[in-house]
Amino acid sequence: MFKRSKFSGMIFLTLGIVIGALAFSHFNESTQPKAFSAAAANAPAPITPARERTVTSLRDLNNAFVDLAEATTPSVVTVFTEKVTRYRQAPFSFFGDPFRDFFGEGEGNPRGRQRSNPDRELRQQGLGSGVIVRGDGYILTNNHVVDEADSIYIRTLDERTIPAKVIGVDPRTDLAVIKIEAKNLTAITLGNSDQLRVGEWVLAIGSPLSADLAHTVTQGIVSAKGRSEVGLAEYEDFIQTDAAINPGNSGGALVNLDGELVGINTAIASRNGGFQGIGFAVPINMARNVMESLITHGKVVRGFLGVQLQEIDEKIAKSLELESTAGALVSRVYRNTPADKAGVEEGDVILALNGQKIKNSNHLRGEISSKAPGATIELQVLHEGKTKIVRVTLAELPPQGSDPEASLEEGEAGAELQFSVATLTNSLAQRYDIEPELKGVLVTDIAQASPAYRAGLREGDVIRSVNRQRLQSVSEFNQLVRGIKRGDNVLLQVVRRSGSLFLAFEL
């Protein structure tokens, strides 16, 4: 669970994973709260914003941090996950099966039949953190905390253990939204991460290393902003902090001195897997957009321009006669995309979007993804030494792993079904290790909270038929699912590596 990075060490996702044995000890804690004040849990004493607080002594400074911790820790929860892997254990015998060896095998000889072995289970347990962002039970955490979990529980500050369900995940930012059904929840106030300044004091709150260390509070500063190319997610704009973060802190809160959530703690840079003063948090402004989209749509809806971008270094800037390395170089334009239709060409340099100067390619990608599909933007483009303004109407970003050109030509399908498909191309077949001559549509993205996912449908499956009607393209799939309404039964014939199977679910 780590990737190499430019830090000559390791980037570690801060989720602590514990591999269980063949038995799972269920959570013993009562789902009822222990003795506590409901009013205090639901509405903690409001914290005085830092700009309005007067500090005249060290005691005043100390009390400011104490009040901040007391006001925000009730909004942070510990997240427990479990994944069950079933396998069949081969029979073991020093001498083999004497009856089978003597009598032989066959339908007419019951002793000769191979005895079946019962399935065994391996239970993998994980630990992470989360932040209550709405009083009706919505919790923001990391995707890698809940990814592929079969069951999820959270534990609150007042020792309630409550089951949670996944509302939606976004691997592109490593964020997820889960939900619990409970009362007397304390939702944290969301801040504005764009207003954060380097050097500003922050607190990190979570459950490092063990559930016994839940609601640990550490203090540090904002070390840097806008960290990208870390290698953790597709969209990176991390806040760097030296507040102590360790495995298990994933999904926890990064809080400013006003008691506002400004980031979701996600990872650390470390050579030994432990805290070394370099932690990363997803800015809350990015997380807020992802959260709202997941709650509303079950997926993240992003704008799509249809280009491949490249950073501009000093040598490229000199060869293109640019005054600086600011901007984003277009290295490829995908066919039939908004950029292609608007006349953007390979070799163009995008200098500004809607009048805002573009710092680099990562900045442009983030700005485009934050726009809604259908929005019209103005790009300032340097084309063959001359500057021009190009108006582009954005499309919807295709699912992760799909072919941008194929997806845009035929469109994204299955919005009501909460999964997306693409016509099977040679590049997609190679990426998912599928026989290219297979007929059908490829599942490229699926919401874990969808009925189809619960029925067993997974990314990488090839759908050959819908309600016994064969199909070969996305357009045929769209036509077949267009008449399906909520409450209708859906029958899919699916091909995956293990063979062909039917999956049925109610929409």
C-alpha positions as CSV (number, residue, x, y, z in Angstrom):
1,M,0.0,0.0,0.0
2,F,2.6,2.5,-1.0
3,K,4.1,4.0,-4.0
4,R,7.6,5.3,-4.8
5,S,7.9,9.0,-5.1
6,K,10.3,11.7,-5.8
7,F,11.1,12.0,-2.0
8,S,13.6,9.1,-2.4
9,G,11.5,7.4,0.3
10,M,8.0,6.0,0.2
11,I,4.5,7.6,0.1
12,F,2.4,5.5,2.4
13,L,-1.4,5.5,2.5
14,T,-2.2,6.0,6.1
15,L,-4.7,3.3,6.4
16,G,-3.6,0.6,8.9
17,I,-4.4,-2.9,7.7
18,V,-4.7,-5.8,10.1
19,I,-4.9,-9.3,8.5
20,G,-7.3,-11.4,10.5
21,A,-7.0,-15.2,11.0
22,L,-9.9,-17.5,10.0
23,A,-12.2,-16.2,12.6
24,F,-13.5,-12.6,13.2
25,S,-14.1,-11.2,16.6
26,H,-17.3,-9.1,16.2
27,F,-17.4,-5.6,17.7
28,N,-18.4,-6.0,21.3
29,E,-19.3,-2.4,22.0
30,S,-22.9,-1.5,22.5
31,T,-24.6,0.5,19.8
32,Q,-26.2,2.6,22.5
33,P,-24.3,5.6,23.8
34,K,-22.7,5.6,27.1
35,A,-23.6,8.2,29.7
36,F,-23.2,11.6,27.9
37,S,-25.0,14.8,27.4
38,A,-27.0,14.7,24.1
39,A,-27.0,18.4,24.0
40,A,-23.2,18.5,24.3
41,A,-22.7,15.8,21.7
42,N,-25.0,17.4,19.2
43,A,-24.1,21.1,19.7
44,P,-20.7,21.6,21.3
45,A,-19.8,25.0,22.6
46,P,-19.0,27.2,19.6
47,I,-15.3,28.1,19.3
48,T,-14.3,31.7,19.0
49,P,-12.6,32.3,15.6
50,A,-8.9,32.8,15.9
51,R,-9.1,36.3,14.5
52,E,-11.4,37.3,17.3
53,R,-9.5,35.7,20.1
54,T,-7.1,37.7,22.3
55,V,-4.1,35.9,23.6
56,T,-2.3,37.8,26.4
57,S,-0.6,34.8,28.1
58,L,0.7,31.3,27.5
59,R,-2.4,30.1,29.4
60,D,-4.6,31.8,26.9
61,L,-2.7,30.2,24.0
62,N,-3.0,26.8,25.7
63,N,-6.8,27.2,26.3
64,A,-7.3,28.2,22.7
65,F,-5.9,24.8,21.5
66,V,-7.8,22.9,24.2
67,D,-11.1,24.6,23.2
68,L,-10.3,23.8,19.5
69,A,-9.7,20.1,20.2
70,E,-12.8,19.8,22.4
71,A,-15.0,21.4,19.7
72,T,-13.8,19.3,16.8
73,T,-13.0,15.8,18.1
74,P,-16.7,14.8,18.4
75,S,-17.0,15.1,14.6
76,V,-14.2,12.6,13.9
77,V,-14.9,8.8,13.9
78,T,-12.9,5.6,13.7
79,V,-13.7,3.5,10.7
80,F,-13.5,-0.3,10.9
81,T,-13.7,-2.4,7.7
82,E,-13.8,-6.1,6.9
83,K,-13.2,-7.9,3.7
84,V,-14.0,-11.7,3.4
85,T,-12.1,-13.8,0.9
86,R,-13.4,-17.3,0.4
87,Y,-11.2,-20.2,-0.8
88,R,-11.3,-23.9,-0.9
89,Q,-8.6,-25.8,1.0
90,A,-7.1,-28.9,-0.7
91,P,-7.5,-32.2,1.2
92,F,-4.4,-33.4,3.0
93,S,-3.4,-36.9,3.7
94,F,-0.1,-38.7,4.3
95,F,-1.4,-41.8,2.6
96,G,-4.0,-40.5,0.1
97,D,-7.5,-42.0,0.0
98,P,-7.2,-45.9,0.2
99,F,-10.9,-46.5,-0.8
100,R,-10.5,-44.3,-3.9
101,D,-7.2,-45.9,-4.8
102,F,-8.5,-49.4,-4.4
103,F,-12.0,-49.1,-5.9
104,G,-11.3,-46.4,-8.4
105,E,-13.7,-43.5,-9.3
106,G,-17.0,-43.5,-11.0
107,E,-20.7,-42.6,-10.7
108,G,-21.5,-46.2,-9.8
109,N,-19.0,-46.2,-6.9
110,P,-20.0,-43.7,-4.1
111,R,-16.7,-44.5,-2.3
112,G,-14.8,-43.5,-5.4
113,R,-16.3,-40.1,-5.6
114,Q,-14.1,-37.1,-4.8
115,R,-15.2,-35.7,-1.4
116,S,-15.8,-31.9,-1.5
117,N,-14.1,-29.7,0.9
118,P,-15.9,-26.8,2.6
119,D,-15.0,-23.3,1.7
120,R,-12.9,-21.4,4.2
121,E,-12.8,-17.7,4.9
122,L,-10.0,-15.2,5.3
123,R,-11.2,-12.1,7.0
124,Q,-9.1,-9.0,6.5
125,Q,-9.7,-6.1,8.9
126,G,-8.8,-2.5,8.3
127,L,-8.7,0.7,10.4
128,G,-9.1,4.3,9.3
129,S,-10.8,7.5,10.2
130,G,-13.6,9.7,9.0
131,V,-15.3,13.1,9.6
132,I,-19.0,13.7,10.1
133,V,-19.8,16.5,7.6
134,R,-23.6,16.5,8.0
135,G,-25.8,16.0,10.9
136,D,-27.9,13.4,9.1
137,G,-25.1,10.9,9.1
138,Y,-22.9,11.6,6.1
139,I,-19.2,11.0,6.7
140,L,-16.2,11.9,4.5
141,T,-13.2,9.6,4.4
142,N,-10.6,8.2,2.0
143,N,-11.5,5.7,-0.8
144,H,-8.6,3.5,0.2
145,V,-10.1,3.2,3.7
146,V,-13.3,1.5,2.4
147,D,-12.3,0.2,-0.9
148,E,-13.7,-3.3,-1.6
149,A,-14.8,-3.7,2.1
150,D,-17.7,-6.1,2.6
151,S,-18.7,-4.4,5.9
152,I,-18.0,-1.1,7.5
153,Y,-18.6,0.1,11.0
154,I,-17.8,3.5,12.7
155,R,-17.1,4.3,16.3
156,T,-18.0,7.7,17.7
157,L,-16.3,9.7,20.4
158,D,-19.1,8.6,22.8
159,E,-18.3,5.0,22.1
160,R,-21.2,4.1,19.8
161,T,-20.5,1.5,17.2
162,I,-22.7,1.9,14.1
163,P,-22.8,0.1,10.8
164,A,-22.2,2.3,7.7
165,K,-22.9,2.0,4.0
166,V,-21.0,3.4,1.1
167,I,-22.7,6.3,-0.7
168,G,-20.0,6.7,-3.4
169,V,-16.3,6.6,-4.0
170,D,-13.9,8.6,-6.1
171,P,-10.5,6.9,-6.7
172,R,-9.4,9.8,-8.8
173,T,-9.1,11.9,-5.6
174,D,-9.0,9.0,-3.1
175,L,-12.2,10.2,-1.4
176,A,-15.3,8.4,-0.3
177,V,-18.6,9.2,1.3
178,I,-20.3,6.8,3.8
179,K,-23.5,7.2,5.8
180,I,-24.8,6.0,9.2
181,E,-28.2,6.1,10.7
182,A,-27.9,7.7,14.1
183,K,-29.0,10.7,16.2
184,N,-27.1,13.3,18.2
185,L,-24.3,13.6,15.7
186,T,-21.9,16.5,15.7
187,A,-21.1,17.8,12.2
188,I,-17.9,19.8,11.7
189,T,-17.9,23.2,10.0
190,L,-16.4,23.2,6.5
191,G,-13.7,25.8,5.9
192,N,-12.2,27.3,2.8
193,S,-8.9,25.6,2.0
194,D,-8.1,28.3,-0.7
195,Q,-7.6,30.8,2.2
196,L,-5.0,28.6,4.0
197,R,-1.6,30.1,4.2
198,V,1.8,28.4,4.5
199,G,2.9,28.5,8.2
200,E,-0.7,28.5,9.5
201,W,-1.3,26.3,12.6
202,V,-3.5,23.2,12.1
203,L,-4.6,20.2,14.1
204,A,-4.8,16.6,12.7
205,I,-7.4,14.3,14.4
206,G,-7.8,10.6,13.8
207,S,-7.1,7.0,14.9
208,P,-3.4,6.3,14.3
209,L,-2.1,2.7,14.5
210,S,-4.9,1.3,16.7
211,A,-8.5,1.8,17.7
212,D,-7.2,2.3,21.3
213,L,-5.6,5.5,20.1
214,A,-8.8,6.9,18.6
215,H,-9.3,10.7,18.5
216,T,-5.6,11.4,18.8
217,V,-5.0,15.2,18.3
218,T,-1.6,16.4,16.9
219,Q,-0.5,19.9,16.1
220,G,1.6,21.4,13.3
221,I,1.6,23.9,10.5
222,V,0.7,24.1,6.9
223,S,4.1,23.2,5.3
224,A,3.1,23.8,1.7
225,K,0.1,24.0,-0.6
226,G,-0.7,22.6,-4.1
227,R,1.5,19.6,-3.9
228,S,1.1,17.4,-7.0
229,E,2.9,14.6,-8.8
230,V,3.0,12.8,-5.5
231,G,1.7,9.6,-7.1
232,L,-1.3,9.0,-4.9
233,A,-4.3,10.0,-7.0
234,E,-5.2,11.2,-10.5
235,Y,-6.2,14.7,-9.2
236,E,-3.7,16.0,-6.7
237,D,-3.6,19.4,-5.0
238,F,-2.4,18.3,-1.5
239,I,-1.9,20.4,1.6
240,Q,1.4,19.4,3.2
241,T,1.6,19.5,7.0
242,D,4.1,18.5,9.7
243,A,1.2,17.6,12.1
244,A,1.9,14.0,13.1
245,I,0.1,11.6,10.8
246,N,0.5,7.8,11.0
247,P,-1.2,4.7,9.5
248,G,-4.9,4.8,10.6
249,N,-5.2,8.6,10.3
250,S,-6.5,8.2,6.7
251,G,-9.8,10.0,6.3
252,G,-9.3,12.0,9.5
253,A,-9.6,15.8,9.9
254,L,-7.2,18.6,9.3
255,V,-8.6,21.6,11.2
256,N,-7.6,25.2,11.3
257,L,-7.6,27.6,14.3
258,D,-11.2,28.6,13.6
259,G,-12.3,24.9,14.2
260,E,-13.1,24.4,10.5
261,L,-12.3,21.4,8.4
262,V,-9.7,22.4,5.8
263,G,-8.5,18.9,4.7
264,I,-8.9,15.2,4.8
265,N,-5.7,13.5,5.9
266,T,-4.6,11.0,3.3
267,A,-1.0,9.9,3.3
268,I,2.5,10.4,4.6
269,A,6.0,10.5,3.0
270,S,8.2,8.2,4.9
271,R,11.3,6.0,4.5
272,N,10.2,3.6,7.3
273,G,6.4,3.7,7.2
274,G,6.2,6.0,10.3
275,F,5.8,9.7,10.9
276,Q,8.7,11.8,9.5
277,G,7.0,15.3,9.4
278,I,5.6,15.1,5.9
279,G,1.9,14.4,5.7
280,F,-0.6,15.1,2.9
281,A,-4.3,16.1,3.1
282,V,-6.9,16.6,0.3
283,P,-8.1,20.2,0.4
284,I,-11.7,20.6,1.7
285,N,-12.7,22.7,-1.4
286,M,-11.8,19.7,-3.6
287,A,-13.4,17.3,-1.2
288,R,-16.6,19.3,-0.9
289,N,-17.2,19.2,-4.6
290,V,-16.6,15.4,-4.7
291,M,-18.8,14.9,-1.7
292,E,-21.7,16.8,-3.0
293,S,-21.5,15.0,-6.4
294,L,-21.3,11.6,-4.8
295,I,-24.4,12.3,-2.6
296,T,-26.4,13.8,-5.5
297,H,-25.4,11.5,-8.3
298,G,-23.6,8.5,-6.7
299,K,-20.6,9.4,-8.8
300,V,-18.4,12.4,-9.5
301,V,-19.5,14.4,-12.5
302,R,-16.5,16.4,-14.0
303,G,-16.0,18.5,-17.1
304,F,-13.9,17.1,-19.9
305,L,-11.8,19.0,-22.5
306,G,-10.3,16.1,-24.4
307,V,-6.6,16.8,-24.4
308,Q,-3.4,15.3,-23.1
309,L,-1.3,17.9,-21.3
310,Q,2.4,18.2,-20.6
311,E,4.4,20.4,-18.3
312,I,6.5,23.2,-19.7
313,D,10.2,23.1,-18.6
314,E,12.8,25.7,-19.4
315,K,14.0,23.9,-22.5
316,I,10.5,23.7,-24.0
317,A,9.8,27.3,-23.0
318,K,12.9,28.4,-24.8
319,S,12.2,26.3,-27.9
320,L,8.6,27.8,-28.1
321,E,9.9,31.3,-27.3
322,L,7.8,31.5,-24.2
323,E,8.6,34.2,-21.5
324,S,8.1,31.6,-18.7
325,T,7.2,28.0,-17.9
326,A,3.6,29.0,-17.0
327,G,0.8,27.3,-18.9
328,A,0.0,23.8,-20.2
329,L,1.3,22.3,-23.4
330,V,-1.2,20.3,-25.4
331,S,0.6,17.1,-26.5
332,R,-2.5,15.3,-27.9
333,V,-6.1,16.2,-28.9
334,Y,-8.5,13.3,-28.8
335,R,-10.9,12.9,-31.7
336,N,-14.5,14.1,-31.4
337,T,-13.9,15.8,-28.1
338,P,-14.8,19.4,-27.1
339,A,-11.2,20.5,-27.7
340,D,-11.1,18.9,-31.2
341,K,-14.4,20.5,-32.2
342,A,-13.3,23.9,-30.9
343,G,-10.1,23.8,-32.9
344,V,-7.5,23.2,-30.2
345,E,-4.4,21.6,-31.8
346,E,-1.4,19.6,-30.6
347,G,1.5,22.0,-29.8
348,D,-0.8,24.7,-28.5
349,V,0.0,26.3,-25.1
350,I,-3.0,27.0,-22.9
351,L,-2.2,30.2,-21.0
352,A,-5.4,31.1,-19.3
353,L,-9.0,29.8,-18.6
354,N,-11.8,32.4,-18.2
355,G,-9.1,35.1,-17.7
356,Q,-7.3,33.2,-14.9
357,K,-3.7,32.5,-15.7
358,I,-2.8,28.8,-15.7
359,K,0.2,27.8,-13.6
360,N,0.9,24.3,-15.0
361,S,-0.9,21.3,-16.5
362,N,-2.1,20.1,-13.1
363,H,-3.7,23.4,-12.4
364,L,-5.6,23.3,-15.7
365,R,-6.7,19.8,-15.2
366,G,-8.1,20.7,-11.8
367,E,-9.9,23.7,-13.1
368,I,-11.5,21.8,-16.0
369,S,-12.6,19.0,-13.7
370,S,-14.3,21.4,-11.4
371,K,-16.6,22.7,-14.2
372,A,-19.9,21.1,-15.0
373,P,-20.4,19.3,-18.2
374,G,-22.1,21.6,-20.7
375,A,-20.4,24.7,-19.3
376,T,-18.8,27.0,-21.9
377,I,-15.3,28.2,-21.1
378,E,-12.8,30.6,-22.8
379,L,-9.2,29.5,-23.3
380,Q,-6.4,31.8,-24.1
381,V,-4.2,29.7,-26.4
382,L,-0.8,30.4,-27.9
383,H,-0.9,28.9,-31.4
384,E,2.2,29.1,-33.6
385,G,3.4,32.2,-31.8
386,K,0.1,34.0,-31.9
387,T,-2.4,34.3,-29.0
388,K,-6.1,33.6,-29.6
389,I,-9.3,33.0,-27.6
390,V,-11.0,29.7,-28.0
391,R,-14.5,29.0,-26.7
392,V,-15.1,25.4,-25.7
393,T,-18.3,23.7,-24.4
394,L,-17.2,20.9,-22.0
395,A,-18.4,17.3,-22.1
396,E,-18.6,14.9,-19.2
397,L,-15.3,13.2,-18.2
398,P,-15.4,9.5,-19.3
399,P,-15.1,6.8,-16.7
400,Q,-11.6,6.0,-15.4
401,G,-9.7,3.6,-17.6
402,S,-12.0,4.0,-20.6
403,D,-10.9,5.1,-24.1
404,P,-11.7,8.9,-24.3
405,E,-12.3,8.8,-28.0
406,A,-14.6,5.7,-27.9
407,S,-16.5,7.0,-24.8
408,L,-17.1,10.4,-26.4
409,E,-18.3,9.0,-29.7
410,E,-20.9,6.8,-28.2
411,G,-21.6,8.4,-24.8
412,E,-21.7,7.2,-21.2
413,A,-24.5,4.8,-20.5
414,G,-26.4,3.4,-17.5
415,A,-26.9,6.6,-15.4
416,E,-29.9,5.2,-13.6
417,L,-28.1,1.8,-13.3
418,Q,-25.2,3.6,-11.6
419,F,-22.5,2.0,-13.7
420,S,-20.8,3.1,-17.0
421,V,-19.9,1.1,-20.0
422,A,-17.8,1.5,-23.1
423,T,-17.6,-0.4,-26.4
424,L,-14.9,-3.0,-26.2
425,T,-11.9,-1.8,-28.2
426,N,-8.5,-3.4,-28.6
427,S,-6.9,-1.0,-26.1
428,L,-9.5,-1.6,-23.5
429,A,-9.3,-5.4,-24.1
430,Q,-5.5,-5.2,-23.5
431,R,-5.9,-3.1,-20.4
432,Y,-8.4,-5.4,-18.8
433,D,-6.9,-8.6,-20.2
434,I,-10.0,-9.6,-22.2
435,E,-10.2,-11.4,-25.5
436,P,-10.6,-8.6,-28.1
437,E,-13.0,-10.6,-30.3
438,L,-15.5,-10.9,-27.4
439,K,-18.8,-9.2,-28.2
440,G,-20.5,-6.9,-25.7
441,V,-19.8,-3.7,-23.7
442,L,-17.2,-3.3,-20.9
443,V,-18.1,-2.1,-17.4
444,T,-15.6,0.7,-16.9
445,D,-17.0,2.2,-13.6
446,I,-19.6,1.2,-11.0
447,A,-20.9,2.7,-7.8
448,Q,-20.4,0.4,-4.9
449,A,-23.8,1.5,-3.5
450,S,-25.6,0.4,-6.7
451,P,-27.9,-2.6,-6.9
452,A,-25.8,-4.0,-9.8
453,Y,-22.6,-4.0,-7.6
454,R,-24.5,-5.7,-4.8
455,A,-25.7,-8.3,-7.3
456,G,-22.0,-9.0,-8.2
457,L,-21.3,-6.8,-11.2
458,R,-17.7,-5.5,-11.2
459,E,-15.5,-3.2,-13.3
460,G,-13.9,-5.2,-16.1
461,D,-17.0,-7.4,-16.7
462,V,-18.3,-7.6,-20.2
463,I,-22.0,-7.4,-20.6
464,R,-23.3,-9.6,-23.5
465,S,-27.0,-9.2,-23.0
466,V,-29.6,-7.2,-21.1
467,N,-32.9,-9.0,-20.3
468,R,-31.9,-11.7,-22.8
469,Q,-31.3,-9.2,-25.6
470,R,-27.8,-9.5,-27.1
471,L,-25.8,-6.4,-27.7
472,Q,-22.4,-5.4,-29.2
473,S,-22.1,-1.6,-28.6
474,V,-22.9,1.2,-26.2
475,S,-25.6,2.5,-28.4
476,E,-27.3,-0.9,-28.4
477,F,-26.9,-1.0,-24.6
478,N,-28.4,2.5,-24.3
479,Q,-31.4,1.4,-26.4
480,L,-32.0,-1.7,-24.2
481,V,-31.8,0.1,-20.8
482,R,-33.7,3.2,-21.9
483,G,-37.1,1.7,-21.1
484,I,-36.0,0.3,-17.7
485,K,-37.7,2.1,-14.7
486,R,-37.2,2.1,-11.0
487,G,-38.6,-1.2,-9.5
488,D,-38.0,-3.2,-12.7
489,N,-35.9,-6.3,-12.7
490,V,-32.7,-6.3,-14.8
491,L,-31.1,-9.5,-16.0
492,L,-27.5,-9.2,-17.3
493,Q,-25.4,-11.9,-18.9
494,V,-21.8,-11.2,-18.0
495,V,-18.5,-12.6,-19.1
496,R,-15.4,-12.4,-16.8
497,R,-12.2,-14.5,-16.6
498,S,-13.9,-17.3,-14.7
499,G,-16.6,-17.7,-17.3
500,S,-20.1,-16.6,-18.1
501,L,-22.8,-15.9,-15.5
502,F,-26.2,-14.2,-15.1
503,L,-26.7,-11.4,-12.6
504,A,-30.2,-10.2,-11.6
505,F,-31.2,-7.1,-9.5
506,E,-34.0,-4.7,-9.0
507,L,-33.4,-1.1,-10.1
